Amino acid sequence: MSWIAKLKFHHLKTLVALAEQKNLTRVSELMNITQPALSKWLSGLEEEIGMPLFERHSKGIRPTPGGLLVVKHARRLVNDLERSTRDIELFKEGIQGSLMIGSSPVATDVVSKAVLALLKDYPNVHVRIIESVMTPLLEQLVSGHIDAVIGRVGGSALQLPLNYKVLYTEPICFVARPGHPLAGQSNIDWAQLGDYYWIVWPTGTPIRSSIDHALVDLGMMMPANYVESGSMSATVRMLQGSDMVGILSQRLAESFARDRQLLILDLPKIEQKGSVGIFWRQNEPPSDTLEAFLGHLAEASR
């Protein structure tokens, strides 16, 4: 009998837990199994597969390259089975289908419009939106935890085994609170921004890369005083409660400006632009709700 046929759901969860906890004692407690029994099971599995899955060292264990591959598939199966259980329970309650969406803060405006349109077509679908920066969202997408991610296109995201579609391209704006000392001034000089704290996106995010490249093009450097924030709500609150200046994509900046929550500073045009797109998994046909959501996103992006 193949080793795959012998695996049960709790075996898959155990493999995932071993990779995450990197400690046999901790995993034995989590999975309610004795450590000797866990060690024996793991050794037996490694023997059947024909390669070591974890390296043992003084501080615990760590996955081997082969172990990372096995755990990757185990995590995907665990997520799929847990998702299936939730979908079945929702179906019993009259909810037909579910859609889990990961959204970068830069895409919240277009995502909210597309979801509202989707609910008109599928009033009984269960939608969950997770907002975060792109790296953890894309990791959850690859592992099968969520169905689609909307955010900046670029960087390492394009090397992942994912489909993607660019929705729109837009410039970057500097924003501040209404009543800021620079508010209402025309032709603001870049040097004037150096007098204020900046709020910028975390290093490695696509929008941060865009502004870093723009500053290089302008012959400028990031000021010594700045705060990194991946939280849209925290960024807006800090901007509204201080004389800090922040950096947003044009659509998002215009949305806050329309609501008079923030204003766009009159700075020279930043030539660096960023593309916003949607990512979804390859080799897996999208569900009807995801197909409909893709269509509504394209419409909302025009």
PyMOL commands that set and color helices and strands:
alter all, ss='L'
color gray80, all
select helices_A, chain A and resi 3-6+9-21+24-30+35-49+65-92+105-121+134-142+155-159+190-195+206-217+232-240+250-258+288-301
alter helices_A, ss='H'
color red, helices_A
select strands_A, chain A and resi 54-57+60-63+98-103+126-131+148-153+162-176+198-200+226-228+245-249+263-264+273-281
alter strands_A, ss='S'
color yellow, strands_A
deselect
rebuild
show_as cartoon
